[in-house]
Amino acid sequence: MTFGGQGHTLTHYAEEQFNVFYRYHKIFSGILIDENNISYNKTISYYVRKLDISSEPNLINIINIVNNTKNFKKTILQEII
């Protein structure tokens, strides 16, 4: 789930596997209200960036790596009505 981000799931997975120094697990707790207006106490861990360290991804490098590997396949998706 992303909130306004571009959702670099593969990048985040690799960063977590390599235990990069600029990210850490942060615990968030609060009340979640579902679509039926039922409230739940919820605690979740997100893998977040340290805000005091520059760690913006180089999207051009990421796209080049993905395009140059044989592990990914481009697919054109169409909206189905």
Buried (B, 14 or more C-beta within 10 A) or exposed (E): EEEEEEEBEEBBEEBEEEEBEBBEEEEEEEEEEEEEEEEEEEEEEEEEBEEEEEEEEEEEEBEEBEEEEEEEEEEEEEEEE
